């Protein structure tokens, strides 16, 4: 598989990078602090990894993972990402991001807002509904019993197929949640968000990483997506 560009080296970005190299996929990782800040991570990841600039990661291949705070999305190199399939992990947390009017009013979903900042990119929302701590606990080879599924949403069918293929190699089945307008179904506080993968879902949100992960097969995820109610974004507490 061609190199996977990963923009963002936080918990989700680094975890995806680890799964990718374990699956034999070369990665080029970038963050806002520059390639020199990634030496420890690339040393850990081994010879299939390299560090680069954000622009270089955006041009690394046909599939790019962006895992940056929502407030950093406008700084992404939109021109370099044009025409590429972008797996975006963004979530809107008002306590961190400040108030964003079109999200609070539900004029847009988070993913639709990101798509506006990346015109011409084929955006697929993915990896935003599971804690980084639970991802390696649940990743399993294709066809394995108790394999878990992750949701994705996007407006481009081909991009969603590419994203699903990558996610399959990384260790998960996928469930198509629909277009970006429906991506609220697996955003914070929805029935398909984080607690679904926790053995002790009643823990306070800050303590969820303490809970072991529990497998969520595709049918269980599909049920959660279908039964969830739209959470008022303006009232979101985390």
SEDREN-267689 format. One line per field, with one value per residue: residue number from 1; residue in three letters; x, y, z of N, C-alpha, C in turn. Coordinates in steps of 0.2 Angstrom, whole numbers, padded with zeros to 4 digits. Example, Ala and Ser with C-alpha at 12.3 -4.5 7.8 and 13.67 -1.06 7.14 Angstrom:
2
nr = 1;2
rest = ALA;SER
n.u = 0066;0064
n.v = -0028;-0011
n.w = 0039;0035
ca.u = 0062;0068
ca.v = -0022;-0005
ca.w = 0039;0036
c.u = 0066;0064
c.v = -0016;0000
c.w = 0039;0039
! end
This chain:
238
nr = 1;2;3;4;5;6;7;8;9;10;11;12;13;14;15;16;17;18;19;20;21;22;23;24;25;26;27;28;29;30;31;32;33;34;35;36;37;38;39;40;41;42;43;44;45;46;47;48;49;50;51;52;53;54;55;56;57;58;59;60;61;62;63;64;65;66;67;68;69;70;71;72;73;74;75;76;77;78;79;80;81;82;83;84;85;86;87;88;89;90;91;92;93;94;95;96;97;98;99;100;101;102;103;104;105;106;107;108;109;110;111;112;113;114;115;116;117;118;119;120;121;122;123;124;125;126;127;128;129;130;131;132;133;134;135;136;137;138;139;140;141;142;143;144;145;146;147;148;149;150;151;152;153;154;155;156;157;158;159;160;161;162;163;164;165;166;167;168;169;170;171;172;173;174;175;176;177;178;179;180;181;182;183;184;185;186;187;188;189;190;191;192;193;194;195;196;197;198;199;200;201;202;203;204;205;206;207;208;209;210;211;212;213;214;215;216;217;218;219;220;221;222;223;224;225;226;227;228;229;230;231;232;233;234;235;236;237;238
rest = UNK;UNK;UNK;UNK;UNK;UNK;UNK;UNK;UNK;UNK;UNK;UNK;UNK;UNK;UNK;UNK;UNK;UNK;UNK;UNK;UNK;UNK;UNK;UNK;UNK;UNK;UNK;UNK;UNK;UNK;UNK;UNK;UNK;UNK;UNK;UNK;UNK;UNK;UNK;UNK;UNK;UNK;UNK;UNK;UNK;UNK;UNK;UNK;UNK;UNK;UNK;UNK;UNK;UNK;UNK;UNK;UNK;UNK;UNK;UNK;UNK;UNK;UNK;UNK;UNK;UNK;UNK;UNK;UNK;UNK;UNK;UNK;UNK;UNK;UNK;UNK;UNK;UNK;UNK;UNK;UNK;UNK;UNK;UNK;UNK;UNK;UNK;UNK;UNK;UNK;UNK;UNK;UNK;UNK;UNK;UNK;UNK;UNK;UNK;UNK;UNK;UNK;UNK;UNK;UNK;UNK;UNK;UNK;UNK;UNK;UNK;UNK;UNK;UNK;UNK;UNK;UNK;UNK;UNK;UNK;UNK;UNK;UNK;UNK;UNK;UNK;UNK;UNK;UNK;UNK;UNK;UNK;UNK;UNK;UNK;UNK;UNK;UNK;UNK;UNK;UNK;UNK;UNK;UNK;UNK;UNK;UNK;UNK;UNK;UNK;UNK;UNK;UNK;UNK;UNK;UNK;UNK;UNK;UNK;UNK;UNK;UNK;UNK;UNK;UNK;UNK;UNK;UNK;UNK;UNK;UNK;UNK;UNK;UNK;UNK;UNK;UNK;UNK;UNK;UNK;UNK;UNK;UNK;UNK;UNK;UNK;UNK;UNK;UNK;UNK;UNK;UNK;UNK;UNK;UNK;UNK;UNK;UNK;UNK;UNK;UNK;UNK;UNK;UNK;UNK;UNK;UNK;UNK;UNK;UNK;UNK;UNK;UNK;UNK;UNK;UNK;UNK;UNK;UNK;UNK;UNK;UNK;UNK;UNK;UNK;UNK;UNK;UNK;UNK;UNK;UNK;UNK;UNK;UNK;UNK;UNK;UNK;UNK
n.u = 0004;0002;0011;0004;-0001;-0001;-0007;-0005;0000;-0005;-0014;-0024;-0018;-0005;-0008;-0015;-0005;0004;-0004;-0004;0009;0011;0003;0010;0010;0018;0021;0020;0023;0017;0017;0012;0023;0034;0046;0057;0052;0047;0055;0056;0044;0045;0056;0051;0041;0049;0057;0047;0042;0042;0046;0039;0035;0019;0014;0021;0016;0003;0004;0008;0002;-0013;-0022;-0025;-0024;-0031;-0028;-0031;-0034;-0050;-0050;-0038;-0040;-0042;-0029;-0024;-0016;-0025;-0025;-0015;-0022;-0032;-0042;-0038;-0042;-0047;-0046;-0054;-0053;-0060;-0068;-0080;-0078;-0084;-0078;-0065;-0063;-0069;-0084;-0093;-0102;-0110;-0110;-0115;-0128;-0132;-0133;-0123;-0114;-0100;-0091;-0096;-0092;-0078;-0076;-0079;-0068;-0059;-0060;-0063;-0056;-0059;-0069;-0069;-0077;-0070;-0063;-0066;-0074;-0070;-0060;-0042;-0035;-0043;-0042;-0030;-0033;-0044;-0042;-0041;-0037;-0044;-0060;-0058;-0065;-0077;-0073;-0072;-0082;-0081;-0088;-0091;-0093;-0097;-0098;-0094;-0094;-0084;-0073;-0077;-0076;-0062;-0058;-0064;-0057;-0044;-0046;-0050;-0038;-0031;-0038;-0052;-0069;-0081;-0095;-0106;-0112;-0119;-0121;-0111;-0120;-0126;-0117;-0117;-0122;-0112;-0105;-0098;-0107;-0117;-0126;-0117;-0104;-0089;-0092;-0098;-0089;-0083;-0080;-0085;-0096;-0102;-0093;-0086;-0083;-0070;-0063;-0065;-0054;-0049;-0057;-0057;-0058;-0072;-0078;-0087;-0097;-0102;-0116;-0120;-0115;-0122;-0135;-0134;-0131;-0143;-0152;-0149;-0151;-0151;-0139;-0140;-0129;-0125;-0127;-0117;-0106;-0093
n.v = -0006;0012;0025;0031;0046;0055;0068;0075;0070;0066;0057;0049;0050;0045;0032;0026;0027;0017;0005;0005;0003;-0009;-0016;-0017;-0005;0009;0025;0042;0054;0070;0085;0100;0105;0102;0091;0087;0085;0073;0062;0053;0046;0041;0033;0023;0017;0012;0006;0008;0020;0038;0055;0071;0087;0096;0099;0089;0077;0079;0076;0064;0052;0044;0043;0051;0054;0065;0072;0083;0096;0104;0118;0119;0115;0125;0128;0118;0111;0115;0116;0106;0095;0093;0083;0071;0057;0060;0055;0061;0065;0073;0081;0091;0101;0111;0117;0116;0121;0133;0143;0139;0145;0140;0127;0126;0130;0120;0121;0116;0100;0094;0088;0093;0106;0105;0100;0111;0119;0112;0112;0102;0091;0073;0070;0059;0055;0047;0036;0045;0041;0033;0029;0032;0023;0012;0007;-0001;-0012;-0018;-0020;-0032;-0046;-0047;-0055;-0061;-0069;-0059;-0047;-0029;-0015;0001;0017;0026;0041;0050;0060;0055;0040;0032;0037;0033;0019;0017;0022;0012;0001;0004;0005;-0008;-0015;-0010;-0016;-0016;-0019;-0010;0002;0010;0026;0035;0051;0066;0074;0066;0063;0066;0056;0048;0057;0066;0061;0054;0038;0030;0033;0032;0026;0015;0006;0003;-0008;-0004;0006;0016;0024;0040;0052;0056;0045;0035;0029;0020;0009;-0008;-0012;-0017;-0029;-0023;-0028;-0026;-0026;-0023;-0010;-0004;-0004;0005;0017;0019;0020;0031;0048;0065;0074;0090;0101;0113;0111;0103;0094;0090
n.w = 0000;-0004;0005;0020;0025;0040;0049;0063;0079;0091;0103;0095;0082;0083;0088;0076;0068;0073;0072;0058;0053;0059;0051;0040;0032;0026;0034;0035;0046;0053;0062;0071;0077;0070;0061;0069;0081;0082;0083;0093;0092;0078;0080;0088;0080;0069;0054;0044;0045;0044;0048;0044;0036;0038;0026;0018;0023;0019;0006;0004;0000;-0007;0003;0018;0035;0046;0062;0072;0083;0082;0081;0074;0061;0051;0048;0040;0025;0013;-0001;-0004;0000;-0009;-0019;-0013;-0002;0014;0030;0043;0060;0069;0083;0091;0105;0115;0127;0125;0112;0111;0107;0093;0081;0069;0073;0085;0083;0075;0061;0054;0054;0063;0054;0041;0043;0043;0030;0023;0025;0018;0003;-0011;-0006;-0002;0010;0024;0039;0053;0066;0076;0087;0096;0110;0111;0119;0118;0105;0101;0109;0103;0090;0077;0066;0049;0048;0061;0076;0086;0081;0081;0075;0067;0064;0049;0040;0025;0010;-0002;-0011;-0016;-0009;0004;0002;0000;0013;0021;0017;0021;0035;0038;0036;0046;0057;0060;0056;0047;0048;0038;0041;0033;0024;0027;0034;0042;0052;0065;0072;0078;0086;0100;0115;0109;0106;0100;0104;0111;0125;0121;0118;0130;0144;0156;0155;0163;0170;0174;0161;0161;0166;0158;0150;0159;0159;0153;0136;0126;0114;0100;0088;0071;0069;0082;0083;0072;0077;0088;0081;0074;0084;0091;0098;0092;0100;0108;0102;0107;0121;0124;0136;0136
ca.u = 0000;0006;0012;-0001;0001;-0004;-0006;-0006;0004;-0007;-0016;-0027;-0014;0000;-0011;-0016;0002;0006;-0008;-0002;0016;0010;0000;0015;0009;0022;0018;0024;0019;0018;0013;0013;0030;0040;0048;0062;0049;0044;0060;0055;0039;0047;0061;0047;0038;0053;0059;0041;0040;0046;0043;0040;0031;0012;0013;0024;0011;-0003;0005;0011;-0002;-0020;-0026;-0022;-0027;-0030;-0030;-0029;-0040;-0055;-0047;-0032;-0042;-0041;-0022;-0022;-0015;-0031;-0023;-0012;-0026;-0037;-0042;-0036;-0047;-0045;-0050;-0054;-0055;-0062;-0074;-0081;-0078;-0084;-0074;-0058;-0063;-0073;-0090;-0093;-0109;-0114;-0111;-0120;-0135;-0133;-0133;-0118;-0111;-0093;-0088;-0097;-0088;-0071;-0076;-0079;-0061;-0055;-0063;-0060;-0054;-0065;-0068;-0073;-0076;-0068;-0059;-0067;-0079;-0067;-0054;-0036;-0033;-0046;-0041;-0026;-0036;-0049;-0040;-0040;-0037;-0050;-0063;-0058;-0071;-0077;-0070;-0076;-0083;-0080;-0093;-0088;-0098;-0094;-0102;-0091;-0094;-0077;-0068;-0078;-0073;-0055;-0057;-0066;-0052;-0038;-0048;-0050;-0031;-0029;-0040;-0059;-0075;-0084;-0102;-0107;-0117;-0122;-0117;-0108;-0125;-0128;-0111;-0119;-0124;-0107;-0101;-0099;-0113;-0121;-0126;-0111;-0098;-0084;-0094;-0100;-0083;-0080;-0083;-0089;-0098;-0105;-0088;-0086;-0080;-0062;-0060;-0066;-0048;-0047;-0061;-0055;-0062;-0077;-0079;-0093;-0098;-0105;-0123;-0121;-0114;-0128;-0141;-0132;-0131;-0150;-0157;-0146;-0155;-0146;-0138;-0140;-0122;-0124;-0127;-0112;-0103;-0086
ca.v = 0000;0018;0028;0034;0052;0056;0074;0075;0065;0065;0050;0045;0050;0040;0025;0024;0026;0011;0000;0005;0000;-0016;-0020;-0016;0001;0015;0031;0049;0058;0077;0089;0108;0107;0100;0084;0085;0084;0066;0057;0047;0042;0037;0027;0017;0014;0008;0008;0010;0027;0044;0062;0076;0093;0095;0099;0083;0072;0080;0074;0057;0047;0046;0043;0055;0055;0071;0071;0089;0100;0107;0125;0119;0113;0130;0128;0112;0113;0113;0114;0099;0089;0093;0077;0066;0055;0063;0053;0066;0062;0079;0082;0098;0101;0119;0119;0116;0124;0139;0142;0139;0147;0136;0120;0126;0131;0114;0123;0111;0095;0096;0086;0098;0112;0103;0099;0118;0121;0108;0111;0097;0084;0069;0069;0054;0055;0041;0036;0050;0039;0028;0031;0029;0018;0006;0005;-0007;-0018;-0021;-0021;-0039;-0047;-0048;-0062;-0064;-0068;-0054;-0041;-0023;-0011;0008;0020;0031;0045;0054;0061;0052;0033;0029;0038;0029;0012;0017;0022;0006;-0004;0005;0003;-0016;-0017;-0008;-0021;-0016;-0018;-0003;0003;0016;0029;0039;0057;0070;0077;0061;0061;0068;0050;0045;0062;0066;0060;0050;0031;0026;0037;0030;0022;0009;0001;0002;-0013;-0001;0013;0021;0028;0047;0052;0057;0039;0029;0025;0015;0003;-0012;-0012;-0023;-0029;-0020;-0030;-0022;-0026;-0019;-0003;-0002;-0003;0011;0022;0019;0022;0037;0054;0070;0078;0097;0103;0119;0109;0097;0095;0088
ca.w = 0000;-0003;0011;0023;0028;0046;0051;0070;0082;0098;0105;0090;0076;0085;0088;0070;0065;0076;0068;0051;0052;0061;0045;0034;0029;0028;0037;0036;0052;0054;0067;0070;0080;0065;0061;0074;0088;0081;0083;0098;0089;0073;0082;0091;0074;0065;0047;0040;0047;0043;0050;0038;0037;0037;0018;0015;0025;0015;-0001;0005;-0003;-0009;0009;0023;0041;0050;0069;0075;0086;0077;0080;0070;0055;0046;0046;0036;0018;0009;-0008;-0005;0001;-0014;-0023;-0009;0003;0020;0036;0048;0067;0073;0087;0093;0112;0116;0133;0122;0105;0111;0104;0085;0080;0065;0076;0091;0080;0071;0054;0051;0058;0063;0048;0036;0044;0041;0023;0020;0026;0014;-0003;-0016;-0003;-0001;0018;0028;0046;0055;0072;0081;0092;0101;0114;0108;0123;0116;0098;0101;0113;0099;0083;0076;0059;0045;0049;0067;0080;0090;0078;0082;0070;0068;0060;0045;0036;0020;0004;-0008;-0010;-0018;-0003;0009;0001;0002;0020;0024;0016;0026;0042;0038;0037;0053;0062;0061;0051;0047;0046;0034;0044;0029;0022;0032;0037;0047;0056;0072;0075;0082;0089;0108;0119;0106;0108;0097;0105;0116;0130;0118;0118;0137;0148;0162;0152;0168;0173;0172;0155;0162;0169;0153;0148;0164;0158;0147;0130;0125;0107;0097;0081;0066;0071;0088;0081;0068;0082;0092;0076;0072;0090;0095;0097;0091;0106;0107;0102;0112;0128;0125;0142;0136
c.u = 0004;0007;0006;0001;-0004;-0002;-0009;-0003;0002;-0010;-0019;-0022;-0008;-0002;-0012;-0010;0005;0003;-0006;0004;0015;0007;0004;0014;0014;0019;0023;0020;0021;0014;0015;0020;0036;0043;0053;0058;0046;0049;0059;0049;0041;0052;0057;0044;0042;0054;0053;0039;0045;0042;0044;0036;0024;0011;0016;0019;0005;-0002;0008;0008;-0009;-0024;-0022;-0027;-0026;-0033;-0028;-0035;-0044;-0052;-0041;-0034;-0041;-0033;-0019;-0021;-0020;-0029;-0019;-0016;-0032;-0037;-0040;-0042;-0044;-0049;-0049;-0057;-0058;-0068;-0074;-0082;-0078;-0079;-0067;-0058;-0066;-0080;-0090;-0100;-0113;-0114;-0116;-0127;-0137;-0135;-0128;-0116;-0103;-0089;-0089;-0093;-0080;-0071;-0076;-0072;-0056;-0058;-0059;-0057;-0060;-0065;-0072;-0072;-0075;-0064;-0060;-0072;-0077;-0061;-0048;-0034;-0037;-0045;-0036;-0029;-0041;-0047;-0038;-0040;-0044;-0053;-0062;-0064;-0071;-0074;-0075;-0077;-0083;-0085;-0088;-0094;-0094;-0099;-0100;-0090;-0088;-0073;-0070;-0076;-0066;-0054;-0058;-0060;-0046;-0040;-0048;-0043;-0029;-0033;-0048;-0063;-0077;-0092;-0103;-0113;-0121;-0117;-0114;-0114;-0128;-0122;-0112;-0120;-0118;-0102;-0102;-0106;-0118;-0121;-0120;-0105;-0095;-0087;-0096;-0095;-0080;-0084;-0087;-0091;-0101;-0099;-0088;-0082;-0072;-0059;-0062;-0060;-0046;-0051;-0058;-0060;-0066;-0078;-0086;-0094;-0102;-0113;-0124;-0120;-0120;-0134;-0140;-0133;-0139;-0154;-0155;-0151;-0149;-0146;-0137;-0132;-0121;-0124;-0122;-0108;-0095;-0084
c.v = 0006;0021;0032;0041;0053;0063;0075;0069;0064;0058;0046;0045;0045;0033;0022;0023;0019;0005;0000;0001;-0008;-0020;-0019;-0010;0007;0021;0037;0053;0065;0080;0096;0110;0105;0093;0082;0083;0076;0061;0051;0043;0037;0031;0021;0014;0010;0010;0010;0017;0032;0050;0067;0082;0091;0094;0092;0077;0073;0077;0067;0052;0049;0046;0047;0055;0061;0071;0077;0092;0103;0114;0125;0117;0118;0131;0123;0114;0111;0112;0108;0093;0088;0086;0071;0064;0056;0060;0058;0064;0068;0078;0089;0098;0108;0121;0119;0121;0131;0138;0143;0140;0142;0128;0120;0127;0125;0115;0118;0106;0097;0094;0090;0104;0111;0103;0106;0121;0117;0106;0106;0091;0080;0067;0063;0054;0048;0041;0042;0047;0034;0031;0028;0023;0011;0003;-0001;-0013;-0021;-0023;-0029;-0040;-0048;-0055;-0065;-0064;-0062;-0047;-0035;-0019;-0003;0011;0025;0035;0049;0055;0058;0044;0030;0031;0034;0021;0012;0018;0016;0001;-0003;0003;-0005;-0018;-0015;-0012;-0020;-0016;-0011;-0003;0010;0020;0035;0045;0061;0073;0072;0059;0062;0061;0046;0051;0062;0065;0056;0042;0027;0029;0034;0025;0015;0004;0000;-0003;-0010;0006;0018;0025;0035;0047;0052;0050;0033;0025;0019;0008;-0001;-0011;-0018;-0023;-0026;-0022;-0025;-0021;-0022;-0011;0000;0000;0004;0017;0024;0022;0029;0043;0060;0074;0086;0099;0108;0117;0104;0099;0094;0088
c.w = 0000;0004;0014;0027;0034;0048;0058;0074;0090;0098;0099;0084;0078;0085;0081;0066;0067;0072;0061;0050;0054;0055;0039;0030;0031;0030;0036;0040;0052;0060;0067;0073;0076;0066;0066;0080;0087;0081;0087;0095;0083;0074;0085;0085;0070;0058;0042;0041;0045;0046;0044;0040;0036;0029;0015;0017;0021;0008;-0001;0001;-0005;-0002;0015;0029;0045;0057;0073;0078;0081;0076;0075;0063;0049;0044;0042;0029;0014;0002;-0009;-0004;-0004;-0018;-0019;-0004;0010;0026;0042;0055;0071;0077;0089;0101;0114;0122;0130;0116;0106;0107;0097;0083;0075;0068;0081;0088;0076;0064;0050;0056;0058;0057;0042;0037;0042;0033;0020;0020;0021;0007;-0008;-0012;-0002;0006;0020;0035;0049;0062;0077;0087;0096;0104;0111;0112;0121;0110;0098;0104;0108;0092;0082;0068;0056;0047;0056;0071;0084;0088;0079;0075;0072;0063;0055;0042;0031;0014;-0002;-0007;-0011;-0012;0003;0008;0002;0009;0023;0023;0020;0033;0043;0039;0044;0059;0064;0055;0051;0045;0043;0038;0040;0027;0028;0037;0043;0052;0063;0076;0079;0084;0097;0111;0115;0108;0105;0098;0112;0121;0127;0118;0125;0141;0154;0159;0157;0171;0170;0166;0156;0164;0164;0151;0153;0163;0152;0142;0129;0117;0105;0090;0077;0068;0077;0087;0077;0072;0085;0087;0075;0078;0093;0093;0096;0097;0104;0108;0107;0119;0129;0131;0141;0128
! end
